[in-house]
Amino acid sequence: MRPSTSCFVLCVLVVSASLVVAQDPLPALDPAAADKLSFRNDVQPILKRHCWGCHSAAKPEGGLRLDSVAAMLKGGDSGPLFEPGKPDESALVQMIIGPEPEMPKKQPPLSVAKIQILRHWILAGAKDDSPAAGSPSTIQIPETYLSPPAVTSAALSPDGKLLAAACRSEVVLIDVDAESAPRRLPTESGLLTHVEFNADGTLLAAAGGSPAQYGDVRFFNPADGTVVSGRRIGHDTLFRGNFAPDGKSIAFGGADGAIHIVPLDANAPVRSFDLHSDWILDVAYSPDGTMLISGGRDKATKISSVETGELLRSVDGSTELVSAVAADEQFAVSAGRARTLIGYELKTALSGVGVTGSGNGAQPVTNRDQYVKNFEGQPGEVLDMAFSGDRKLVAVAGDFAEVRVYQIADRQRVATISNVPAPIYSVALNADGTRLALGSKSGQVQVYRLPEGTLLKSVVPVPLAPANQTAL
């Protein structure tokens, strides 16, 4: 029942979704609103998510760092990014506006709301409320948000009664069948990329991290919200993953191109093995727990051994980014920017490769055509997939205004949910596939009953400042 990000989400899911392009003229600035902004709480999260992958201490492209106010005032090879009080004369703003903005590179443009936050902060003098050097650095969770943060990941408990939504740095737990207040669980991730319940719903994993700094995993008891364990891993963000069938560990893809298997036992070592040449955006276990299916920004779908970490087979090399993978007993499935949902018959895909001809004329025989079993084409870029707990159904969502549900056995569509608030960053199914949840770029989460597609709940999980509540 796997529900199914940085210059993410996932990331990617996030990395690849289409955002609103800021057009001239820019909206008017409000000095009163500008005075209320915080670098630490409002500006830094935007920079972390969209800029630090290329402009931080670990990777200062063009001599430019955006991980501190002092570094931004110093600027890079082309000079300072801005002068406090003059937002629209600044290089920072000029590079992120217009129909084809220069930054972020190879990513969708920033939304108008995020551009406005940066403009207002510079207008108010670019005040720096970062913690003093040497003081503990902690993630700040705002009491209210200026605008709804994107829901980068969503998960349903096995019975479908509890929804977990990843909203920037916190997990929000929502009772689907009641009107009780959501429960907010803070994490140590600058941006969460994945949430998932284990098979019996007694544990909730939340993962993400801070680009060019660390990956982070937290395990919660969803009944009372307490932290069971947690740890930081590596030096960059973790993306989507999957609990092992035995529930003793969870595997994640990383921005370092490695799969990281994280045990629930905080004293047990993390196992990591390099498999991809770029970000691994999603990882899924085979039902028997012996294999991992992974896909990523290097456009490859790979199968590896859980026991040894050895690559068993690269089953496909796509022409486009692979953002989501899943598996049942017979098939591995991958999808992404190519708008194609592909099933790979595992037994045939992992069989030996024969040759044709003899002597110097011998040539390998590819059996790809024998093991690829395509689903129908998708109306847009696929950003996420989710299997039901019984692995009979797979839900598909992305940069299009519907969610499709298929039977794995015959690849036939059995349900369609239309008019969803696209782009959808995350989709989830409960154990028996009777409930489906989605998380959107707009900040909404919705839960539907399947197969009829009845809407059970639609809500913005986090509290908003009054003006924004009115705007919604």
C-alpha positions, 0 to 999 in steps of 0.5 A, a space after each residue: 500500500 505504498 503511497 507511493 526536492 533542491 535545484 525535489 519530488 519527488 524533487 521530483 514529484 515536485 521537480 517536474 510539475 508545471 507551476 504558474 509562470 510569472 508574467 509582467 507586470 508583477 503584482 503590486 508590493 505591500 510594505 505592511 505585508 513585507 514587514 511580517 516576513 521572516 528569512 528563516 521561516 518564509 524565504 529560506 524554505 524557497 531557496 532550499 527547495 529551488 536553489 541550494 542544489 546548485 548554489 550552496 556551500 557544497 556546490 557554489 555554481 558561478 561562485 554563488 551561494 544562496 544558503 545565507 543572507 551574507 552570501 547572497 549580499 556578497 553574490 557570485 561571479 556576476 556580483 551581488 544578487 540584490 540591494 536591500 530595499 530595491 527588489 525589482 532592480 535586483 538580479 535575483 528577481 530579474 532571473 526568476 520572472 518573465 515567460 521563460 525565466 533564467 532560474 531555476 535551471 531545468 526546473 519549472 518557474 517559481 510560482 507568483 506567490 513565491 516570487 512575491 515573498 522574495 520581492 517583499 523580503 528584499 523590499 523590507 530590507 532583507 532582514 536576517 533572522 537566522 540563528 547565530 553561528 554555533 547555535 543549534 539549527 532547527 527546522 521552523 514550523 510556522 503557526 500559520 502559512 501565508 499560502 498553502 504549501 504543496 502536498 508532496 506526499 500522501 499516505 492512507 492507513 491500511 483501513 483508509 481512515 487516517 490520511 498522512 500529508 507531507 506539507 513542507 517540513 511537517 506531517 499532518 494527520 487527518 481523520 477521514 471520517 470525522 471532523 476532528 482537528 488535524 494533528 501536526 507532526 514536525 520533522 527535521 526535514 527542510 522538505 518532506 518527500 515521502 510519507 508511508 504507513 507500514 502494513 498494519 498501520 502501527 508506524 508512519 515513516 516520513 523522509 526528506 532532508 535538506 538539499 546538499 546537507 542531509 537526508 532525514 528519516 523519522 518514524 512516528 506512532 500515528 496513534 499518539 504522534 510520538 517519534 519512535 526513532 529517527 536519523 540523518 543519512 548522507 549529505 543530500 535529500 532522500 526521495 520516495 521509498 517503500 517499506 519492506 514486506 517484513 516491515 523491518 526496514 524501508 528503502 529510499 532513493 537518494 539524490 546521490 544516486 544510491 538506494 538507502 535501506 534504513 532499518 527501524 532499529 535505530 542502532 542497526 546500520 543503514 545499507 546504501 548501494 550506488 545504482 544510478 548515475 543521477 537522483 533515484 526518485 522512487 524505489 519499490 520492493 518486490 512482494 517477496 522482499 528479495 528485489 528492489 525496483 528503482 527509477 530516476 532522473 537518469 531515465 533508467 529503470 533498474 532491478 537490484 538484489 536486496 541481499 547483495 545490492 547487486 544490479 540484476 538488470 536495467 530493464 529500460 532506458 527511457 528517453 525521459 525522467 522516470 519519477 515513479 515505480 511499483 511492483 507486484 508478484 509478476 510485474 515491475 511498473 515505471 512511469 514518468 515524463 514520457 507519459 507512458 505506464 510500462 509494465 515489465 514481466 519480471 521472470 522474462 526480464 531477469 532471464 538470461 540473454 541469448 545470442 544469435 549467429 556464431 563466431 565473429 558474427 554472434 550478436 546478443 538477442 534483446 528480449 525487451 519486446 518479450 517482457 514489456 507490457 504497456 498500459 494505455 498512454 497517459 494524458 500528461 506527465 506521470 508524477 506518482 503511482 501507488 499500489 493497493 496493499 493487496 497489489 491488485 490495483 495501481 493508481 496513476 496521477 500527475 500533471 493532468 486533471 484526473 487520476 486513473 486506477 488499473 487492475 495489474 493483472 490485465 492492465 485494464 482501467 477500472 476507475 477514473 476520478 476527473 476534475 482533480 486539482 492538477 498537478 497531483 504530486 502524490 497518490 495513495 491507496 489503502 489496503 484493499 483499494 477502496 479508498 484513494 487519496 491525493 496531494 496536490 501542488 495547490 495544497 489540497 488533499 482529497 480522499 475518494 471512495 472507489 470504484 465509484 469515485 465519490 469525494 469523501 473529504 477535501 481540505 487544506 491540511 495546514 492553518 492559513 493566515 486569515 487573508 489567505 483563508 479568505 482568498 481560498 
